[in-house]
């Protein structure tokens, strides 16, 4: 797996012993937006502390298409819960910063 490049807004997350590369590409963000609604509203919910676990899992799912087949959205969600919000927040923040600021 390629290392995350923070200059491109990428982040990584360990799920089931697999390192997921979270890459906010145009296609991935469009797919996430189609499912979760406006990205601006998603960022606003995150800033207000109102982002739901299923939204975090869905966003990470869309941003990590190049992963092992065994790493499902459900498993991503379980990893978020296992790690806790305190350890997930920096990963989420990095991705959301890319959405807001671009490269």
Secondary structure, 3 states (H helix, E strand, C coil): CCCCCHHHCCEEEEECCEEEEECCCHHHHHHHHHHHCCHHHHHHHHHCCCCCHHHHHHHHHHCCCCCCCCCCHHHHHHHHHHHCHHHHHHHHHHHHHHHHHCC
